[in-house]
Amino acid sequence: MGDKEIRDNRLIFYKEDIEKINKLLEEFINVSGSKCAFLVDKSGHLITQQGTTASFNPETLSALIAGSFAATKEMAKILGESEFSVLFHQGKKDHIHISLVSDTAILAIVFDETTTIGMVRLYTQETIVKLDKIFKIASTKTRAAGDIVQEDFSSTAKDKLDSLFEE
């Protein structure tokens, strides 16, 4: 993915969007029994998180999650798939369930033996549908704001150039 494509596909979240996402992730943690939930953009930047993260650095984990997802995407291509939309890493005590959201972000769930992968998968699918709706609304706001900025910039740039080259 080139720089232009990354910029074109990047969503801009406003405060109210993040508040909705945080509420949704908090509800997810409560119903699934998970430890924490991360929403990460595909370039590895942490968008937001909810839950307990005292034992690790969330920004580092976010970058590694995106890297893992990118590597898995290449494995999928080798196998003739466009990508794998879900990854699961199982440890002795902690596990990570990673899912693609709307082709723009990654939802990562950290959980332990107090819940099951089945519970996490079930609630993850429901959460992804809700996140997708938030993303669609954010996308329309982002495009509208981008159009306004672009129009303002074009108009201002034209005025400055006209005044610079006036006789």
Backbone bond lengths (Angstrom), bond angles and torsions (degrees), N, CA, C in turn:
res aa  C-N    CA-C-N  psi(-1)  N-CA   C-N-CA  omega(-1)  CA-C   N-CA-C  phi
1 M - - - 1.449 - - 1.517 108.45 -
2 G 1.343 116.49 127.02 1.454 121.09 -179.32 1.514 112.21 -80.69
3 D 1.355 114.59 169.42 1.466 119.90 -179.22 1.529 112.29 -59.28
4 K 1.340 116.56 -42.99 1.464 119.79 -179.28 1.521 110.58 -62.48
5 E 1.318 117.07 -43.78 1.462 120.35 -179.62 1.529 110.96 -64.32
6 I 1.327 116.72 -39.62 1.468 120.43 177.68 1.524 109.90 -62.28
7 R 1.345 117.04 -45.62 1.472 120.28 179.10 1.524 111.58 -63.36
8 D 1.334 116.51 -41.73 1.462 120.13 -178.71 1.521 112.32 -66.49
9 N 1.340 117.01 -32.65 1.470 121.17 -177.15 1.525 113.50 -90.88
10 R 1.309 118.39 -9.43 1.464 121.23 -177.13 1.524 110.20 -74.24
11 L 1.296 114.83 130.42 1.463 120.15 176.35 1.516 109.66 -89.65
12 I 1.297 114.86 147.75 1.458 120.98 173.06 1.518 105.93 -108.72
13 F 1.327 115.53 125.09 1.452 119.81 -179.59 1.522 109.74 -103.27
14 Y 1.306 115.30 133.56 1.451 121.57 175.17 1.523 108.25 -91.21
15 K 1.333 114.86 167.55 1.461 120.60 -177.01 1.526 111.84 -52.38
16 E 1.318 117.39 -44.23 1.467 120.10 -178.35 1.531 111.82 -66.51
17 D 1.342 117.33 -30.86 1.468 120.98 176.19 1.529 110.22 -66.25
18 I 1.325 115.79 -46.78 1.470 120.38 -179.68 1.520 110.20 -63.90
19 E 1.319 117.60 -38.35 1.470 120.53 177.70 1.525 110.81 -61.78
20 K 1.338 117.25 -42.79 1.469 120.82 177.57 1.530 110.87 -64.50
21 I 1.314 116.05 -43.13 1.469 120.31 -179.73 1.524 110.05 -64.40
22 N 1.324 117.41 -45.18 1.465 120.90 179.36 1.524 111.69 -60.35
23 K 1.331 116.62 -42.03 1.469 120.56 178.25 1.526 109.82 -62.46
24 L 1.306 116.59 -43.56 1.460 121.80 179.46 1.530 111.33 -62.92
25 L 1.334 117.18 -44.16 1.469 120.74 178.98 1.527 111.46 -66.56
26 E 1.316 116.28 -37.54 1.470 120.17 177.12 1.533 110.75 -63.45
27 E 1.322 116.65 -43.33 1.467 120.96 176.93 1.531 110.14 -62.15
28 F 1.330 116.25 -41.48 1.460 120.88 178.77 1.532 110.60 -58.33
29 I 1.313 116.62 -48.03 1.467 121.26 -179.37 1.525 110.20 -59.96
30 N 1.311 116.44 -42.77 1.458 120.28 -178.81 1.525 112.78 -64.30
31 V 1.328 117.96 -45.48 1.464 119.78 -176.71 1.529 113.01 -78.54
32 S 1.336 117.23 -28.83 1.468 119.66 -176.72 1.525 113.12 -90.96
33 G 1.330 117.07 -19.79 1.458 120.23 -176.36 1.514 113.01 78.13
34 S 1.330 117.37 19.31 1.467 122.08 -179.99 1.523 110.62 -78.46
35 K 1.337 115.45 163.56 1.457 120.82 178.63 1.520 112.28 -81.71
36 C 1.328 116.40 -45.34 1.460 119.85 -179.48 1.523 110.88 -158.82
37 A 1.326 114.16 163.00 1.461 121.45 179.02 1.521 108.41 -135.51
38 F 1.323 115.30 137.07 1.460 122.57 179.49 1.515 109.59 -120.60
39 L 1.299 116.80 140.67 1.445 121.40 168.30 1.518 106.24 -115.10
40 V 1.324 115.62 120.59 1.459 122.94 -171.54 1.525 108.22 -125.18
41 D 1.339 117.74 140.03 1.464 117.26 173.40 1.528 108.43 -79.59
42 K 1.320 116.52 165.91 1.461 120.42 -173.34 1.527 113.21 -66.15
43 S 1.337 117.07 -16.75 1.456 119.40 177.71 1.530 112.01 -88.72
44 G 1.334 117.14 -0.34 1.461 120.53 174.29 1.509 115.94 99.66
45 H 1.329 117.50 6.37 1.459 120.40 178.84 1.526 110.21 -87.43
46 L 1.309 115.40 133.09 1.457 121.66 178.26 1.525 109.01 -70.28
47 I 1.322 116.64 121.37 1.464 121.21 176.36 1.518 108.62 -83.23
48 T 1.341 115.84 -51.84 1.462 121.14 177.73 1.521 108.93 -164.89
49 Q 1.309 115.80 166.01 1.462 121.59 179.31 1.517 109.94 -149.88
50 Q 1.297 114.98 156.28 1.458 121.76 174.23 1.524 107.54 -140.40
51 G 1.322 116.21 150.18 1.455 121.00 177.18 1.518 112.70 103.75
52 T 1.324 114.97 -170.40 1.456 122.86 -174.93 1.518 111.72 -88.58
53 T 1.348 116.23 122.15 1.469 121.16 179.26 1.523 111.90 -131.84
54 A 1.306 117.31 26.00 1.465 121.13 -174.21 1.526 113.37 -63.45
55 S 1.321 118.11 -27.83 1.465 119.98 -173.70 1.531 113.92 -89.18
56 F 1.340 118.70 -0.24 1.461 120.54 179.42 1.526 110.75 -153.69
57 N 1.329 115.55 163.07 1.449 122.22 179.50 1.532 108.98 -86.73
58 P 1.324 118.21 116.43 1.468 121.14 -176.98 1.538 114.01 -62.14
59 E 1.328 117.22 -36.61 1.466 119.82 -179.51 1.528 111.06 -66.70
60 T 1.328 116.67 -40.42 1.461 120.72 178.26 1.520 110.11 -65.31
61 L 1.330 116.23 -45.76 1.463 119.96 178.97 1.531 110.52 -61.50
62 S 1.325 117.50 -39.26 1.467 121.28 179.32 1.525 111.35 -60.23
63 A 1.314 116.65 -45.44 1.467 120.59 179.15 1.528 110.69 -63.38
64 L 1.320 117.05 -41.09 1.468 120.83 179.33 1.531 111.83 -67.92
65 I 1.321 116.86 -36.74 1.465 121.30 177.30 1.522 109.78 -61.85
66 A 1.327 117.09 -47.43 1.470 120.59 179.49 1.523 110.74 -63.44
67 G 1.338 117.00 -39.73 1.465 120.71 177.65 1.518 111.82 -63.91
68 S 1.305 116.16 -41.75 1.459 121.32 177.90 1.523 110.42 -63.00
69 F 1.316 115.92 -41.72 1.461 120.15 179.75 1.526 110.80 -66.24
70 A 1.326 116.86 -40.19 1.467 120.77 179.14 1.530 110.72 -65.06
71 A 1.338 117.05 -42.56 1.466 120.54 178.54 1.528 110.73 -63.71
72 T 1.306 116.61 -40.96 1.459 120.96 179.76 1.525 110.98 -66.74
73 K 1.330 116.71 -33.56 1.465 120.43 177.22 1.530 109.72 -61.66
74 E 1.320 116.86 -40.26 1.466 120.42 178.64 1.529 111.29 -67.74
75 M 1.338 116.60 -37.44 1.468 119.58 175.37 1.521 110.45 -62.45
76 A 1.321 116.60 -40.99 1.470 121.22 179.45 1.525 110.32 -61.07
77 K 1.328 116.11 -42.89 1.468 120.01 179.53 1.526 111.29 -59.85
78 I 1.321 116.49 -41.30 1.465 121.03 178.73 1.526 110.25 -60.16
79 L 1.325 116.00 -34.86 1.460 121.13 -179.70 1.530 113.04 -87.61
80 G 1.332 116.99 2.97 1.452 120.06 178.04 1.517 115.05 88.67
81 E 1.312 117.59 9.53 1.470 122.36 177.01 1.525 108.11 -98.78
82 S 1.326 116.86 153.71 1.464 118.37 175.89 1.532 110.04 -72.22
83 E 1.310 116.60 -39.18 1.463 122.94 173.12 1.518 108.81 -175.55
84 F 1.326 115.39 164.70 1.460 120.60 171.81 1.519 105.92 -96.93
85 S 1.316 117.24 131.74 1.460 119.90 -174.85 1.522 113.49 -91.05
86 V 1.335 117.50 -10.08 1.459 121.24 -179.33 1.526 109.70 -136.44
87 L 1.334 115.95 136.10 1.466 122.47 173.90 1.520 107.90 -125.14
88 F 1.303 116.04 151.05 1.461 120.29 177.60 1.524 108.23 -140.50
89 H 1.326 115.86 127.21 1.462 121.87 176.58 1.528 107.66 -118.15
90 Q 1.323 115.90 123.36 1.460 120.42 -177.35 1.514 110.13 -109.53
91 G 1.334 115.41 125.05 1.454 121.27 176.56 1.516 110.31 -109.32
92 K 1.333 115.92 -175.44 1.466 118.96 178.37 1.519 111.35 -67.98
93 K 1.342 116.86 -40.90 1.463 118.57 179.82 1.525 113.56 -122.81
94 D 1.312 118.63 -31.36 1.458 121.33 178.94 1.523 110.62 -115.18
95 H 1.329 115.01 149.11 1.456 122.09 -179.01 1.523 108.31 -134.01
96 I 1.334 115.91 155.95 1.462 120.81 177.84 1.522 108.96 -128.49
97 H 1.302 115.26 126.92 1.467 122.99 174.57 1.529 105.85 -108.93
98 I 1.332 117.16 124.93 1.459 122.35 -174.78 1.527 108.80 -123.44
99 S 1.335 116.08 128.91 1.464 121.05 -178.30 1.521 110.88 -133.63
100 L 1.309 115.12 145.98 1.453 121.90 174.84 1.523 109.09 -79.40
101 V 1.328 115.94 138.16 1.460 122.01 178.35 1.532 108.32 -122.02
102 S 1.328 116.46 115.29 1.467 122.49 173.53 1.526 114.14 53.98
103 D 1.290 118.56 25.52 1.463 122.69 179.12 1.527 113.47 59.75
104 T 1.344 117.46 14.79 1.461 120.06 179.82 1.516 113.66 -126.18
105 A 1.305 116.91 -20.04 1.466 119.81 -176.25 1.520 110.24 -143.54
106 I 1.316 114.52 169.83 1.460 122.15 -178.71 1.522 107.48 -127.17
107 L 1.318 115.52 130.23 1.460 121.76 175.94 1.521 107.54 -102.59
108 A 1.328 116.42 119.95 1.461 121.42 179.84 1.523 109.11 -116.84
109 I 1.318 115.14 130.61 1.462 121.85 -178.31 1.525 108.28 -117.94
110 V 1.317 116.38 126.53 1.462 121.59 174.58 1.523 107.11 -104.08
111 F 1.334 116.00 128.07 1.461 120.37 -179.39 1.522 109.68 -146.13
112 D 1.319 115.83 167.39 1.469 120.78 -179.57 1.532 109.63 -127.33
113 E 1.323 116.16 -161.59 1.463 121.17 -174.81 1.531 113.98 -71.59
114 T 1.334 117.74 -5.29 1.466 119.25 178.72 1.526 112.29 -76.42
115 T 1.322 117.38 -8.78 1.465 121.52 173.84 1.527 108.62 -135.76
116 T 1.318 116.24 176.90 1.462 119.92 -177.82 1.527 110.40 -117.77
117 I 1.316 115.44 158.68 1.454 120.28 176.69 1.531 110.31 -60.65
118 G 1.309 117.07 -34.16 1.463 121.11 178.42 1.520 112.35 -61.07
119 M 1.330 116.31 -44.58 1.469 120.71 177.91 1.531 110.06 -63.14
120 V 1.312 115.60 -45.25 1.462 120.21 -179.06 1.531 110.31 -61.65
121 R 1.327 116.55 -45.96 1.475 120.20 -179.09 1.530 111.28 -62.82
122 L 1.318 116.65 -44.19 1.462 121.34 -179.55 1.526 110.87 -58.70
123 Y 1.319 116.34 -53.72 1.457 120.15 -177.13 1.527 112.23 -72.05
124 T 1.324 117.39 -26.38 1.463 120.08 176.40 1.519 110.43 -64.45
125 Q 1.322 117.23 -44.50 1.465 120.18 179.43 1.524 111.38 -60.31
126 E 1.319 117.38 -42.82 1.461 121.03 177.80 1.531 111.13 -63.88
127 T 1.323 116.06 -40.74 1.460 121.24 -178.79 1.522 110.91 -67.70
128 I 1.324 117.49 -38.84 1.458 121.27 179.10 1.530 110.89 -61.98
129 V 1.320 117.56 -40.69 1.472 121.05 177.62 1.532 109.77 -60.77
130 K 1.317 116.93 -43.39 1.463 121.10 179.96 1.529 111.46 -69.37
131 L 1.333 116.52 -39.65 1.471 120.07 176.94 1.524 110.75 -63.31
132 D 1.316 116.20 -39.98 1.459 120.89 179.37 1.529 110.87 -57.98
133 K 1.319 116.95 -40.97 1.469 120.83 178.10 1.536 110.70 -63.69
134 I 1.329 116.67 -43.27 1.472 120.99 178.02 1.525 109.57 -62.48
135 F 1.339 117.17 -42.27 1.466 121.73 -179.57 1.525 111.20 -63.21
136 K 1.320 117.16 -40.57 1.472 120.48 -179.80 1.524 110.38 -63.26
137 I 1.314 116.48 -42.32 1.468 120.36 178.19 1.529 109.56 -65.60
138 A 1.333 117.35 -44.46 1.467 121.52 179.02 1.523 110.63 -62.22
139 S 1.311 116.52 -36.81 1.466 121.43 -179.87 1.522 111.39 -62.99
140 T 1.319 117.25 -41.43 1.470 119.44 179.65 1.522 110.50 -67.81
141 K 1.342 116.65 -37.06 1.470 119.98 176.99 1.521 110.21 -66.81
142 T 1.335 117.18 -40.40 1.458 122.14 -179.13 1.528 109.98 -63.50
143 R 1.336 117.07 -46.27 1.467 120.63 179.99 1.525 110.74 -63.04
144 A 1.329 116.63 -43.85 1.461 120.20 -179.45 1.527 110.68 -63.20
145 A 1.324 116.76 -43.96 1.469 120.47 178.39 1.524 110.24 -64.34
146 G 1.315 117.21 -39.55 1.463 121.38 179.13 1.513 111.68 -63.53
147 D 1.325 117.20 -39.94 1.461 121.31 178.26 1.518 110.69 -64.20
148 I 1.331 117.00 -42.15 1.464 121.21 -179.98 1.515 109.96 -64.38
149 V 1.334 117.18 -46.66 1.464 121.33 179.90 1.523 109.80 -61.74
150 Q 1.322 116.43 -44.89 1.453 120.38 -178.36 1.531 110.37 -62.83
151 E 1.343 117.42 -43.62 1.461 120.57 178.57 1.523 110.53 -63.27
152 D 1.340 117.60 -46.42 1.458 121.55 179.14 1.513 110.88 -60.79
153 F 1.331 117.20 -43.99 1.451 121.86 -178.51 1.524 109.91 -64.35
154 S 1.333 116.87 -45.98 1.465 121.11 -179.08 1.522 110.72 -60.98
155 S 1.320 116.27 -44.81 1.457 121.08 -179.42 1.532 110.62 -63.89
156 T 1.339 116.54 -46.31 1.460 121.53 -179.60 1.523 110.70 -64.61
157 A 1.323 117.10 -43.29 1.462 120.94 179.88 1.526 110.68 -62.75
158 K 1.332 117.06 -42.13 1.470 121.32 179.20 1.523 109.91 -62.66
159 D 1.340 117.09 -45.51 1.462 120.88 179.22 1.527 111.41 -60.32
160 K 1.325 116.97 -43.33 1.468 121.38 -179.28 1.522 110.44 -64.55
161 L 1.327 116.73 -43.45 1.467 120.55 179.23 1.529 110.88 -64.49
162 D 1.339 116.55 -42.02 1.462 120.47 178.26 1.527 110.46 -60.19
163 S 1.325 116.74 -45.37 1.465 119.72 -178.53 1.536 111.47 -69.56
164 L 1.304 117.23 -30.31 1.468 121.75 179.38 1.522 111.24 -69.51
165 F 1.336 116.62 -38.62 1.450 119.86 -175.48 1.535 113.20 -101.97
166 E 1.351 117.48 11.48 1.456 121.08 177.28 1.509 109.91 -67.28
167 E 1.299 115.07 148.16 1.476 118.61 178.24 1.477 111.04 -96.48
